[in-house]
Amino acid sequence: MAVVKLTKQDIVEMKPEDVATIATRLEQDEYNTPFEALEDWHLLRAIAFQREELAQPYIHLLDIEAYDEA
């Protein structure tokens, strides 16, 4: 699996189908190395921060918890 580096503009132009593809790979968890999975995880996380509406159906894959840092 090739590592894909996306820019902010790439994330802005993403479609729901693109995010679904990333989420499917994460759910299937059939990566050759843990680093490949981590790349997809970081990508989905970046999408969640920049385009929350696209990542919302897959937020469970990120396992993000709210922290009270106040």
Predicted model as a PDB file, atoms N, CA, C, CB and O in Angstrom, pLDDT in the B-factor column:
MODEL        1                                                                  
ATOM      1  N   MET A   1       0.843  -1.170   0.000  1.00 51.00           N  
ATOM      2  CA  MET A   1       0.000   0.000   0.000  1.00 51.00           C  
ATOM      3  C   MET A   1       0.889   1.234   0.000  1.00 51.00           C  
ATOM      4  CB  MET A   1      -0.959  -0.003   1.212  1.00 51.00           C  
ATOM      5  O   MET A   1       1.813   1.337   0.807  1.00 51.00           O  
ATOM      6  N   ALA A   2       0.615   2.166  -0.898  1.00 54.00           N  
ATOM      7  CA  ALA A   2       1.403   3.380  -0.999  1.00 54.00           C  
ATOM      8  C   ALA A   2       0.916   4.408   0.018  1.00 54.00           C  
ATOM      9  CB  ALA A   2       1.334   3.953  -2.422  1.00 54.00           C  
ATOM     10  O   ALA A   2      -0.281   4.530   0.281  1.00 54.00           O  
ATOM     11  N   VAL A   3       1.856   5.127   0.571  1.00 53.00           N  
ATOM     12  CA  VAL A   3       1.521   6.183   1.509  1.00 53.00           C  
ATOM     13  C   VAL A   3       1.062   7.397   0.712  1.00 53.00           C  
ATOM     14  CB  VAL A   3       2.733   6.533   2.428  1.00 53.00           C  
ATOM     15  O   VAL A   3       1.727   7.820  -0.234  1.00 53.00           O  
ATOM     16  N   VAL A   4      -0.067   7.944   1.099  1.00 59.00           N  
ATOM     17  CA  VAL A   4      -0.631   9.095   0.406  1.00 59.00           C  
ATOM     18  C   VAL A   4      -0.549  10.299   1.330  1.00 59.00           C  
ATOM     19  CB  VAL A   4      -2.102   8.827  -0.035  1.00 59.00           C  
ATOM     20  O   VAL A   4      -1.060  10.270   2.450  1.00 59.00           O  
ATOM     21  N   LYS A   5       0.092  11.350   0.860  1.00 67.00           N  
ATOM     22  CA  LYS A   5       0.174  12.588   1.621  1.00 67.00           C  
ATOM     23  C   LYS A   5      -0.824  13.567   1.031  1.00 67.00           C  
ATOM     24  CB  LYS A   5       1.619  13.176   1.606  1.00 67.00           C  
ATOM     25  O   LYS A   5      -0.737  13.913  -0.148  1.00 67.00           O  
ATOM     26  N   LEU A   6      -1.759  14.010   1.834  1.00 69.00           N  
ATOM     27  CA  LEU A   6      -2.765  14.944   1.361  1.00 69.00           C  
ATOM     28  C   LEU A   6      -2.517  16.328   1.931  1.00 69.00           C  
ATOM     29  CB  LEU A   6      -4.163  14.461   1.730  1.00 69.00           C  
ATOM     30  O   LEU A   6      -2.056  16.480   3.062  1.00 69.00           O  
ATOM     31  N   THR A   7      -2.826  17.320   1.139  1.00 77.00           N  
ATOM     32  CA  THR A   7      -2.758  18.703   1.588  1.00 77.00           C  
ATOM     33  C   THR A   7      -4.124  19.118   2.120  1.00 77.00           C  
ATOM     34  CB  THR A   7      -2.301  19.643   0.438  1.00 77.00           C  
ATOM     35  O   THR A   7      -5.102  18.383   1.983  1.00 77.00           O  
ATOM     36  N   LYS A   8      -4.185  20.298   2.725  1.00 77.00           N  
ATOM     37  CA  LYS A   8      -5.468  20.817   3.196  1.00 77.00           C  
ATOM     38  C   LYS A   8      -6.443  20.952   2.034  1.00 77.00           C  
ATOM     39  CB  LYS A   8      -5.280  22.176   3.897  1.00 77.00           C  
ATOM     40  O   LYS A   8      -7.634  20.678   2.181  1.00 77.00           O  
ATOM     41  N   GLN A   9      -5.938  21.374   0.883  1.00 82.00           N  
ATOM     42  CA  GLN A   9      -6.798  21.522  -0.287  1.00 82.00           C  
ATOM     43  C   GLN A   9      -7.363  20.168  -0.711  1.00 82.00           C  
ATOM     44  CB  GLN A   9      -6.021  22.165  -1.448  1.00 82.00           C  
ATOM     45  O   GLN A   9      -8.527  20.076  -1.103  1.00 82.00           O  
ATOM     46  N   ASP A  10      -6.550  19.127  -0.635  1.00 88.00           N  
ATOM     47  CA  ASP A  10      -7.030  17.785  -0.978  1.00 88.00           C  
ATOM     48  C   ASP A  10      -8.196  17.380  -0.066  1.00 88.00           C  
ATOM     49  CB  ASP A  10      -5.879  16.754  -0.868  1.00 88.00           C  
ATOM     50  O   ASP A  10      -9.184  16.804  -0.522  1.00 88.00           O  
ATOM     51  N   ILE A  11      -8.064  17.687   1.217  1.00 90.00           N  
ATOM     52  CA  ILE A  11      -9.120  17.335   2.165  1.00 90.00           C  
ATOM     53  C   ILE A  11     -10.380  18.144   1.880  1.00 90.00           C  
ATOM     54  CB  ILE A  11      -8.651  17.569   3.614  1.00 90.00           C  
ATOM     55  O   ILE A  11     -11.489  17.622   1.991  1.00 90.00           O  
ATOM     56  N   VAL A  12     -10.220  19.402   1.516  1.00 89.00           N  
ATOM     57  CA  VAL A  12     -11.372  20.240   1.171  1.00 89.00           C  
ATOM     58  C   VAL A  12     -12.134  19.642  -0.011  1.00 89.00           C  
ATOM     59  CB  VAL A  12     -10.917  21.679   0.840  1.00 89.00           C  
ATOM     60  O   VAL A  12     -13.360  19.729  -0.069  1.00 89.00           O  
ATOM     61  N   GLU A  13     -11.416  19.042  -0.941  1.00 92.00           N  
ATOM     62  CA  GLU A  13     -12.029  18.501  -2.152  1.00 92.00           C  
ATOM     63  C   GLU A  13     -12.510  17.053  -2.013  1.00 92.00           C  
ATOM     64  CB  GLU A  13     -11.052  18.589  -3.280  1.00 92.00           C  
ATOM     65  O   GLU A  13     -13.065  16.494  -2.959  1.00 92.00           O  
ATOM     66  N   MET A  14     -12.302  16.444  -0.843  1.00 94.00           N  
ATOM     67  CA  MET A  14     -12.695  15.043  -0.659  1.00 94.00           C  
ATOM     68  C   MET A  14     -14.204  14.874  -0.730  1.00 94.00           C  
ATOM     69  CB  MET A  14     -12.179  14.516   0.678  1.00 94.00           C  
ATOM     70  O   MET A  14     -14.975  15.759  -0.357  1.00 94.00           O  
ATOM     71  N   LYS A  15     -14.588  13.728  -1.213  1.00 96.00           N  
ATOM     72  CA  LYS A  15     -15.998  13.352  -1.294  1.00 96.00           C  
ATOM     73  C   LYS A  15     -16.269  12.273  -0.244  1.00 96.00           C  
ATOM     74  CB  LYS A  15     -16.372  12.846  -2.737  1.00 96.00           C  
ATOM     75  O   LYS A  15     -15.337  11.629   0.238  1.00 96.00           O  
ATOM     76  N   PRO A  16     -17.527  12.077   0.108  1.00 97.00           N  
ATOM     77  CA  PRO A  16     -17.857  11.035   1.093  1.00 97.00           C  
ATOM     78  C   PRO A  16     -17.320   9.656   0.691  1.00 97.00           C  
ATOM     79  CB  PRO A  16     -19.371  10.958   1.277  1.00 97.00           C  
ATOM     80  O   PRO A  16     -16.936   8.866   1.553  1.00 97.00           O  
ATOM     81  N   GLU A  17     -17.292   9.370  -0.598  1.00 97.00           N  
ATOM     82  CA  GLU A  17     -16.790   8.069  -1.064  1.00 97.00           C  
ATOM     83  C   GLU A  17     -15.300   7.905  -0.746  1.00 97.00           C  
ATOM     84  CB  GLU A  17     -17.025   7.916  -2.581  1.00 97.00           C  
ATOM     85  O   GLU A  17     -14.849   6.798  -0.448  1.00 97.00           O  
ATOM     86  N   ASP A  18     -14.540   8.995  -0.808  1.00 95.00           N  
ATOM     87  CA  ASP A  18     -13.112   8.939  -0.497  1.00 95.00           C  
ATOM     88  C   ASP A  18     -12.891   8.581   0.968  1.00 95.00           C  
ATOM     89  CB  ASP A  18     -12.436  10.279  -0.822  1.00 95.00           C  
ATOM     90  O   ASP A  18     -12.030   7.767   1.302  1.00 95.00           O  
ATOM     91  N   VAL A  19     -13.680   9.200   1.828  1.00 96.00           N  
ATOM     92  CA  VAL A  19     -13.553   8.942   3.264  1.00 96.00           C  
ATOM     93  C   VAL A  19     -14.027   7.525   3.578  1.00 96.00           C  
ATOM     94  CB  VAL A  19     -14.364   9.981   4.085  1.00 96.00           C  
ATOM     95  O   VAL A  19     -13.450   6.853   4.433  1.00 96.00           O  
ATOM     96  N   ALA A  20     -15.059   7.074   2.902  1.00 97.00           N  
ATOM     97  CA  ALA A  20     -15.552   5.709   3.101  1.00 97.00           C  
ATOM     98  C   ALA A  20     -14.480   4.683   2.753  1.00 97.00           C  
ATOM     99  CB  ALA A  20     -16.807   5.463   2.256  1.00 97.00           C  
ATOM    100  O   ALA A  20     -14.366   3.652   3.415  1.00 97.00           O  
ATOM    101  N   THR A  21     -13.701   4.960   1.725  1.00 96.00           N  
ATOM    102  CA  THR A  21     -12.612   4.052   1.331  1.00 96.00           C  
ATOM    103  C   THR A  21     -11.569   3.946   2.436  1.00 96.00           C  
ATOM    104  CB  THR A  21     -11.949   4.534   0.025  1.00 96.00           C  
ATOM    105  O   THR A  21     -11.107   2.852   2.758  1.00 96.00           O  
ATOM    106  N   ILE A  22     -11.203   5.075   3.010  1.00 95.00           N  
ATOM    107  CA  ILE A  22     -10.224   5.081   4.109  1.00 95.00           C  
ATOM    108  C   ILE A  22     -10.795   4.330   5.311  1.00 95.00           C  
ATOM    109  CB  ILE A  22      -9.844   6.541   4.509  1.00 95.00           C  
ATOM    110  O   ILE A  22     -10.103   3.516   5.922  1.00 95.00           O  
ATOM    111  N   ALA A  23     -12.042   4.601   5.645  1.00 96.00           N  
ATOM    112  CA  ALA A  23     -12.681   3.945   6.787  1.00 96.00           C  
ATOM    113  C   ALA A  23     -12.786   2.435   6.583  1.00 96.00           C  
ATOM    114  CB  ALA A  23     -14.070   4.535   7.023  1.00 96.00           C  
ATOM    115  O   ALA A  23     -12.595   1.661   7.521  1.00 96.00           O  
ATOM    116  N   THR A  24     -13.085   2.031   5.378  1.00 97.00           N  
ATOM    117  CA  THR A  24     -13.183   0.598   5.086  1.00 97.00           C  
ATOM    118  C   THR A  24     -11.843  -0.085   5.311  1.00 97.00           C  
ATOM    119  CB  THR A  24     -13.660   0.368   3.640  1.00 97.00           C  
ATOM    120  O   THR A  24     -11.783  -1.171   5.886  1.00 97.00           O  
ATOM    121  N   ARG A  25     -10.767   0.553   4.855  1.00 96.00           N  
ATOM    122  CA  ARG A  25      -9.433  -0.025   5.082  1.00 96.00           C  
ATOM    123  C   ARG A  25      -9.158  -0.156   6.576  1.00 96.00           C  
ATOM    124  CB  ARG A  25      -8.337   0.843   4.413  1.00 96.00           C  
ATOM    125  O   ARG A  25      -8.630  -1.172   7.027  1.00 96.00           O  
ATOM    126  N   LEU A  26      -9.519   0.880   7.348  1.00 96.00           N  
ATOM    127  CA  LEU A  26      -9.300   0.816   8.793  1.00 96.00           C  
ATOM    128  C   LEU A  26     -10.130  -0.276   9.444  1.00 96.00           C  
ATOM    129  CB  LEU A  26      -9.623   2.153   9.433  1.00 96.00           C  
ATOM    130  O   LEU A  26      -9.646  -0.980  10.331  1.00 96.00           O  
ATOM    131  N   GLU A  27     -11.367  -0.423   9.015  1.00 96.00           N  
ATOM    132  CA  GLU A  27     -12.234  -1.453   9.588  1.00 96.00           C  
ATOM    133  C   GLU A  27     -11.755  -2.860   9.244  1.00 96.00           C  
ATOM    134  CB  GLU A  27     -13.661  -1.264   9.101  1.00 96.00           C  
ATOM    135  O   GLU A  27     -11.840  -3.766  10.073  1.00 96.00           O  
ATOM    136  N   GLN A  28     -11.257  -3.044   8.036  1.00 96.00           N  
ATOM    137  CA  GLN A  28     -10.785  -4.366   7.625  1.00 96.00           C  
ATOM    138  C   GLN A  28      -9.452  -4.709   8.272  1.00 96.00           C  
ATOM    139  CB  GLN A  28     -10.656  -4.435   6.108  1.00 96.00           C  
ATOM    140  O   GLN A  28      -9.151  -5.879   8.507  1.00 96.00           O  
ATOM    141  N   ASP A  29      -8.660  -3.693   8.558  1.00 94.00           N  
ATOM    142  CA  ASP A  29      -7.382  -3.859   9.266  1.00 94.00           C  
ATOM    143  C   ASP A  29      -6.504  -4.950   8.642  1.00 94.00           C  
ATOM    144  CB  ASP A  29      -7.642  -4.190  10.732  1.00 94.00           C  
ATOM    145  O   ASP A  29      -6.001  -5.831   9.340  1.00 94.00           O  
ATOM    146  N   GLU A  30      -6.331  -4.877   7.344  1.00 94.00           N  
ATOM    147  CA  GLU A  30      -5.503  -5.849   6.633  1.00 94.00           C  
ATOM    148  C   GLU A  30      -4.254  -5.174   6.067  1.00 94.00           C  
ATOM    149  CB  GLU A  30      -6.310  -6.522   5.501  1.00 94.00           C  
ATOM    150  O   GLU A  30      -3.932  -5.318   4.888  1.00 94.00           O  
ATOM    151  N   TYR A  31      -3.580  -4.457   6.904  1.00 95.00           N  
ATOM    152  CA  TYR A  31      -2.383  -3.717   6.499  1.00 95.00           C  
ATOM    153  C   TYR A  31      -1.156  -4.614   6.575  1.00 95.00           C  
ATOM    154  CB  TYR A  31      -2.186  -2.469   7.384  1.00 95.00           C  
ATOM    155  O   TYR A  31      -1.115  -5.576   7.342  1.00 95.00           O  
ATOM    156  N   ASN A  32      -0.159  -4.282   5.764  1.00 95.00           N  
ATOM    157  CA  ASN A  32       1.097  -5.035   5.790  1.00 95.00           C  
ATOM    158  C   ASN A  32       1.939  -4.676   7.007  1.00 95.00           C  
ATOM    159  CB  ASN A  32       1.895  -4.778   4.514  1.00 95.00           C  
ATOM    160  O   ASN A  32       2.674  -5.509   7.537  1.00 95.00           O  
ATOM    161  N   THR A  33       1.820  -3.422   7.445  1.00 94.00           N  
ATOM    162  CA  THR A  33       2.568  -2.975   8.624  1.00 94.00           C  
ATOM    163  C   THR A  33       1.669  -2.106   9.486  1.00 94.00           C  
ATOM    164  CB  THR A  33       3.851  -2.199   8.215  1.00 94.00           C  
ATOM    165  O   THR A  33       0.687  -1.554   8.990  1.00 94.00           O  
ATOM    166  N   PRO A  34       1.985  -1.977  10.756  1.00 92.00           N  
ATOM    167  CA  PRO A  34       1.201  -1.078  11.618  1.00 92.00           C  
ATOM    168  C   PRO A  34       1.286   0.377  11.152  1.00 92.00           C  
ATOM    169  CB  PRO A  34       1.686  -1.184  13.069  1.00 92.00           C  
ATOM    170  O   PRO A  34       0.373   1.168  11.390  1.00 92.00           O  
ATOM    171  N   PHE A  35       2.382   0.718  10.492  1.00 94.00           N  
ATOM    172  CA  PHE A  35       2.565   2.091  10.042  1.00 94.00           C  
ATOM    173  C   PHE A  35       1.576   2.466   8.948  1.00 94.00           C  
ATOM    174  CB  PHE A  35       3.982   2.291   9.548  1.00 94.00           C  
ATOM    175  O   PHE A  35       1.163   3.622   8.861  1.00 94.00           O  
ATOM    176  N   GLU A  36       1.193   1.514   8.118  1.00 93.00           N  
ATOM    177  CA  GLU A  36       0.187   1.778   7.086  1.00 93.00           C  
ATOM    178  C   GLU A  36      -1.154   2.102   7.734  1.00 93.00           C  
ATOM    179  CB  GLU A  36       0.045   0.566   6.132  1.00 93.00           C  
ATOM    180  O   GLU A  36      -1.857   3.010   7.290  1.00 93.00           O  
ATOM    181  N   ALA A  37      -1.504   1.374   8.767  1.00 93.00           N  
ATOM    182  CA  ALA A  37      -2.745   1.638   9.486  1.00 93.00           C  
ATOM    183  C   ALA A  37      -2.686   3.012  10.149  1.00 93.00           C  
ATOM    184  CB  ALA A  37      -3.009   0.540  10.539  1.00 93.00           C  
ATOM    185  O   ALA A  37      -3.667   3.755  10.140  1.00 93.00           O  
ATOM    186  N   LEU A  38      -1.550   3.338  10.713  1.00 94.00           N  
ATOM    187  CA  LEU A  38      -1.381   4.629  11.374  1.00 94.00           C  
ATOM    188  C   LEU A  38      -1.521   5.783  10.386  1.00 94.00           C  
ATOM    189  CB  LEU A  38      -0.022   4.694  12.065  1.00 94.00           C  
ATOM    190  O   LEU A  38      -2.072   6.828  10.730  1.00 94.00           O  
ATOM    191  N   GLU A  39      -1.031   5.604   9.175  1.00 93.00           N  
ATOM    192  CA  GLU A  39      -1.178   6.637   8.139  1.00 93.00           C  
ATOM    193  C   GLU A  39      -2.653   6.900   7.859  1.00 93.00           C  
ATOM    194  CB  GLU A  39      -0.453   6.215   6.837  1.00 93.00           C  
ATOM    195  O   GLU A  39      -3.075   8.055   7.807  1.00 93.00           O  
ATOM    196  N   ASP A  40      -3.444   5.837   7.678  1.00 94.00           N  
ATOM    197  CA  ASP A  40      -4.876   6.004   7.431  1.00 94.00           C  
ATOM    198  C   ASP A  40      -5.570   6.614   8.637  1.00 94.00           C  
ATOM    199  CB  ASP A  40      -5.519   4.663   7.081  1.00 94.00           C  
ATOM    200  O   ASP A  40      -6.472   7.437   8.483  1.00 94.00           O  
ATOM    201  N   TRP A  41      -5.156   6.217   9.841  1.00 94.00           N  
ATOM    202  CA  TRP A  41      -5.754   6.766  11.054  1.00 94.00           C  
ATOM    203  C   TRP A  41      -5.506   8.268  11.135  1.00 94.00           C  
ATOM    204  CB  TRP A  41      -5.192   6.062  12.303  1.00 94.00           C  
ATOM    205  O   TRP A  41      -6.419   9.039  11.430  1.00 94.00           O  
ATOM    206  N   HIS A  42      -4.268   8.680  10.872  1.00 93.00           N  
ATOM    207  CA  HIS A  42      -3.935  10.108  10.896  1.00 93.00           C  
ATOM    208  C   HIS A  42      -4.676  10.870   9.806  1.00 93.00           C  
ATOM    209  CB  HIS A  42      -2.427  10.307  10.734  1.00 93.00           C  
ATOM    210  O   HIS A  42      -5.084  12.014  10.006  1.00 93.00           O  
ATOM    211  N   LEU A  43      -4.845  10.242   8.672  1.00 93.00           N  
ATOM    212  CA  LEU A  43      -5.583  10.866   7.577  1.00 93.00           C  
ATOM    213  C   LEU A  43      -7.046  11.073   7.974  1.00 93.00           C  
ATOM    214  CB  LEU A  43      -5.487  10.004   6.299  1.00 93.00           C  
ATOM    215  O   LEU A  43      -7.596  12.155   7.770  1.00 93.00           O  
ATOM    216  N   LEU A  44      -7.671  10.054   8.532  1.00 95.00           N  
ATOM    217  CA  LEU A  44      -9.064  10.188   8.966  1.00 95.00           C  
ATOM    218  C   LEU A  44      -9.178  11.234  10.071  1.00 95.00           C  
ATOM    219  CB  LEU A  44      -9.616   8.831   9.455  1.00 95.00           C  
ATOM    220  O   LEU A  44     -10.159  11.975  10.124  1.00 95.00           O  
ATOM    221  N   ARG A  45      -8.212  11.297  10.926  1.00 94.00           N  
ATOM    222  CA  ARG A  45      -8.204  12.296  12.004  1.00 94.00           C  
ATOM    223  C   ARG A  45      -8.108  13.705  11.426  1.00 94.00           C  
ATOM    224  CB  ARG A  45      -7.029  12.039  12.979  1.00 94.00           C  
ATOM    225  O   ARG A  45      -8.809  14.610  11.880  1.00 94.00           O  
ATOM    226  N   ALA A  46      -7.251  13.897  10.433  1.00 93.00           N  
ATOM    227  CA  ALA A  46      -7.138  15.210   9.786  1.00 93.00           C  
ATOM    228  C   ALA A  46      -8.450  15.604   9.121  1.00 93.00           C  
ATOM    229  CB  ALA A  46      -6.004  15.206   8.748  1.00 93.00           C  
ATOM    230  O   ALA A  46      -8.868  16.760   9.176  1.00 93.00           O  
ATOM    231  N   ILE A  47      -9.083  14.636   8.501  1.00 95.00           N  
ATOM    232  CA  ILE A  47     -10.382  14.897   7.870  1.00 95.00           C  
ATOM    233  C   ILE A  47     -11.398  15.284   8.939  1.00 95.00           C  
ATOM    234  CB  ILE A  47     -10.876  13.653   7.072  1.00 95.00           C  
ATOM    235  O   ILE A  47     -12.196  16.199   8.734  1.00 95.00           O  
ATOM    236  N   ALA A  48     -11.374  14.600  10.069  1.00 94.00           N  
ATOM    237  CA  ALA A  48     -12.328  14.889  11.145  1.00 94.00           C  
ATOM    238  C   ALA A  48     -12.163  16.312  11.668  1.00 94.00           C  
ATOM    239  CB  ALA A  48     -12.154  13.891  12.291  1.00 94.00           C  
ATOM    240  O   ALA A  48     -13.151  16.950  12.035  1.00 94.00           O  
ATOM    241  N   PHE A  49     -10.941  16.816  11.709  1.00 92.00           N  
ATOM    242  CA  PHE A  49     -10.709  18.174  12.185  1.00 92.00           C  
ATOM    243  C   PHE A  49     -11.084  19.220  11.148  1.00 92.00           C  
ATOM    244  CB  PHE A  49      -9.264  18.343  12.578  1.00 92.00           C  
ATOM    245  O   PHE A  49     -11.541  20.309  11.497  1.00 92.00           O  
ATOM    246  N   GLN A  50     -10.893  18.895   9.875  1.00 93.00           N  
ATOM    247  CA  GLN A  50     -11.135  19.878   8.816  1.00 93.00           C  
ATOM    248  C   GLN A  50     -12.510  19.762   8.170  1.00 93.00           C  
ATOM    249  CB  GLN A  50     -10.088  19.742   7.761  1.00 93.00           C  
ATOM    250  O   GLN A  50     -13.080  20.761   7.730  1.00 93.00           O  
ATOM    251  N   ARG A  51     -13.040  18.549   8.113  1.00 94.00           N  
ATOM    252  CA  ARG A  51     -14.339  18.312   7.471  1.00 94.00           C  
ATOM    253  C   ARG A  51     -15.132  17.332   8.323  1.00 94.00           C  
ATOM    254  CB  ARG A  51     -14.164  17.764   6.013  1.00 94.00           C  
ATOM    255  O   ARG A  51     -15.386  16.200   7.914  1.00 94.00           O  
ATOM    256  N   GLU A  52     -15.508  17.767   9.478  1.00 94.00           N  
ATOM    257  CA  GLU A  52     -16.154  16.901  10.470  1.00 94.00           C  
ATOM    258  C   GLU A  52     -17.346  16.143   9.906  1.00 94.00           C  
ATOM    259  CB  GLU A  52     -16.600  17.719  11.654  1.00 94.00           C  
ATOM    260  O   GLU A  52     -17.579  14.992  10.275  1.00 94.00           O  
ATOM    261  N   GLU A  53     -18.097  16.771   9.021  1.00 96.00           N  
ATOM    262  CA  GLU A  53     -19.297  16.131   8.464  1.00 96.00           C  
ATOM    263  C   GLU A  53     -18.953  14.868   7.668  1.00 96.00           C  
ATOM    264  CB  GLU A  53     -20.051  17.118   7.566  1.00 96.00           C  
ATOM    265  O   GLU A  53     -19.758  13.939   7.596  1.00 96.00           O  
ATOM    266  N   LEU A  54     -17.766  14.836   7.075  1.00 96.00           N  
ATOM    267  CA  LEU A  54     -17.370  13.647   6.314  1.00 96.00           C  
ATOM    268  C   LEU A  54     -16.928  12.503   7.219  1.00 96.00           C  
ATOM    269  CB  LEU A  54     -16.249  13.995   5.350  1.00 96.00           C  
ATOM    270  O   LEU A  54     -17.166  11.334   6.914  1.00 96.00           O  
ATOM    271  N   ALA A  55     -16.295  12.839   8.312  1.00 95.00           N  
ATOM    272  CA  ALA A  55     -15.736  11.816   9.198  1.00 95.00           C  
ATOM    273  C   ALA A  55     -16.729  11.335  10.259  1.00 95.00           C  
ATOM    274  CB  ALA A  55     -14.498  12.353   9.877  1.00 95.00           C  
ATOM    275  O   ALA A  55     -16.505  10.301  10.887  1.00 95.00           O  
ATOM    276  N   GLN A  56     -17.803  12.063  10.460  1.00 95.00           N  
ATOM    277  CA  GLN A  56     -18.745  11.735  11.532  1.00 95.00           C  
ATOM    278  C   GLN A  56     -19.203  10.270  11.541  1.00 95.00           C  
ATOM    279  CB  GLN A  56     -19.946  12.624  11.419  1.00 95.00           C  
ATOM    280  O   GLN A  56     -19.253   9.667  12.614  1.00 95.00           O  
ATOM    281  N   PRO A  57     -19.539   9.676  10.391  1.00 96.00           N  
ATOM    282  CA  PRO A  57     -19.982   8.267  10.430  1.00 96.00           C  
ATOM    283  C   PRO A  57     -18.883   7.289  10.869  1.00 96.00           C  
ATOM    284  CB  PRO A  57     -20.489   7.857   9.061  1.00 96.00           C  
ATOM    285  O   PRO A  57     -19.169   6.139  11.204  1.00 96.00           O  
ATOM    286  N   TYR A  58     -17.639   7.748  10.866  1.00 96.00           N  
ATOM    287  CA  TYR A  58     -16.507   6.859  11.153  1.00 96.00           C  
ATOM    288  C   TYR A  58     -15.737   7.293  12.402  1.00 96.00           C  
ATOM    289  CB  TYR A  58     -15.560   6.815   9.956  1.00 96.00           C  
ATOM    290  O   TYR A  58     -14.629   6.817  12.647  1.00 96.00           O  
ATOM    291  N   ILE A  59     -16.318   8.186  13.181  1.00 93.00           N  
ATOM    292  CA  ILE A  59     -15.623   8.733  14.340  1.00 93.00           C  
ATOM    293  C   ILE A  59     -15.239   7.635  15.336  1.00 93.00           C  
ATOM    294  CB  ILE A  59     -16.494   9.782  15.027  1.00 93.00           C  
ATOM    295  O   ILE A  59     -14.269   7.782  16.081  1.00 93.00           O  
ATOM    296  N   HIS A  60     -15.993   6.547  15.349  1.00 93.00           N  
ATOM    297  CA  HIS A  60     -15.682   5.434  16.262  1.00 93.00           C  
ATOM    298  C   HIS A  60     -14.315   4.813  15.957  1.00 93.00           C  
ATOM    299  CB  HIS A  60     -16.772   4.356  16.171  1.00 93.00           C  
ATOM    300  O   HIS A  60     -13.703   4.199  16.831  1.00 93.00           O  
ATOM    301  N   LEU A  61     -13.844   4.970  14.736  1.00 94.00           N  
ATOM    302  CA  LEU A  61     -12.540   4.422  14.365  1.00 94.00           C  
ATOM    303  C   LEU A  61     -11.389   5.235  14.947  1.00 94.00           C  
ATOM    304  CB  LEU A  61     -12.412   4.364  12.855  1.00 94.00           C  
ATOM    305  O   LEU A  61     -10.263   4.746  15.041  1.00 94.00           O  
ATOM    306  N   LEU A  62     -11.667   6.454  15.331  1.00 91.00           N  
ATOM    307  CA  LEU A  62     -10.619   7.327  15.861  1.00 91.00           C  
ATOM    308  C   LEU A  62     -10.446   7.194  17.361  1.00 91.00           C  
ATOM    309  CB  LEU A  62     -10.922   8.757  15.521  1.00 91.00           C  
ATOM    310  O   LEU A  62      -9.377   7.500  17.889  1.00 91.00           O  
ATOM    311  N   ASP A  63     -11.485   6.739  18.058  1.00 81.00           N  
ATOM    312  CA  ASP A  63     -11.410   6.539  19.497  1.00 81.00           C  
ATOM    313  C   ASP A  63     -10.924   7.806  20.193  1.00 81.00           C  
ATOM    314  CB  ASP A  63     -10.485   5.363  19.826  1.00 81.00           C  
ATOM    315  O   ASP A  63     -10.045   7.758  21.053  1.00 81.00           O  
ATOM    316  N   ILE A  64     -11.508   8.941  19.809  1.00 67.00           N  
ATOM    317  CA  ILE A  64     -11.140  10.226  20.397  1.00 67.00           C  
ATOM    318  C   ILE A  64     -12.039  10.477  21.597  1.00 67.00           C  
ATOM    319  CB  ILE A  64     -11.256  11.386  19.354  1.00 67.00           C  
ATOM    320  O   ILE A  64     -13.261  10.350  21.520  1.00 67.00           O  
ATOM    321  N   GLU A  65     -11.408  10.836  22.703  1.00 60.00           N  
ATOM    322  CA  GLU A  65     -12.154  11.137  23.908  1.00 60.00           C  
ATOM    323  C   GLU A  65     -11.969  12.608  24.243  1.00 60.00           C  
ATOM    324  CB  GLU A  65     -11.705  10.238  25.083  1.00 60.00           C  
ATOM    325  O   GLU A  65     -10.910  13.184  23.996  1.00 60.00           O  
ATOM    326  N   ALA A  66     -12.981  13.192  24.792  1.00 58.00           N  
ATOM    327  CA  ALA A  66     -12.887  14.583  25.223  1.00 58.00           C  
ATOM    328  C   ALA A  66     -12.080  14.626  26.522  1.00 58.00           C  
ATOM    329  CB  ALA A  66     -14.311  15.219  25.416  1.00 58.00           C  
ATOM    330  O   ALA A  66     -12.264  13.804  27.419  1.00 58.00           O  
ATOM    331  N   TYR A  67     -11.191  15.598  26.591  1.00 55.00           N  
ATOM    332  CA  TYR A  67     -10.389  15.764  27.799  1.00 55.00           C  
ATOM    333  C   TYR A  67     -10.708  17.110  28.424  1.00 55.00           C  
ATOM    334  CB  TYR A  67      -8.875  15.647  27.487  1.00 55.00           C  
ATOM    335  O   TYR A  67     -10.850  18.113  27.725  1.00 55.00           O  
ATOM    336  N   ASP A  68     -10.816  17.123  29.717  1.00 54.00           N  
ATOM    337  CA  ASP A  68     -11.057  18.370  30.422  1.00 54.00           C  
ATOM    338  C   ASP A  68      -9.704  18.917  30.851  1.00 54.00           C  
ATOM    339  CB  ASP A  68     -12.011  18.168  31.651  1.00 54.00           C  
ATOM    340  O   ASP A  68      -9.164  18.537  31.890  1.00 54.00           O  
ATOM    341  N   GLU A  69      -9.171  19.806  30.040  1.00 55.00           N  
ATOM    342  CA  GLU A  69      -7.850  20.347  30.328  1.00 55.00           C  
ATOM    343  C   GLU A  69      -7.940  21.713  30.986  1.00 55.00           C  
ATOM    344  CB  GLU A  69      -7.030  20.437  29.057  1.00 55.00           C  
ATOM    345  O   GLU A  69      -6.927  22.392  31.159  1.00 55.00           O  
ATOM    346  N   ALA A  70      -9.138  22.113  31.349  1.00 54.00           N  
ATOM    347  CA  ALA A  70      -9.299  23.440  31.959  1.00 54.00           C  
ATOM    348  C   ALA A  70      -8.927  23.410  33.424  1.00 54.00           C  
ATOM    349  CB  ALA A  70     -10.734  23.941  31.799  1.00 54.00           C  
ATOM    350  O   ALA A  70      -9.000  24.436  34.101  1.00 54.00           O  
TER     351      ALA A  70                                                      
ENDMDL                                                                          
END                                                                             
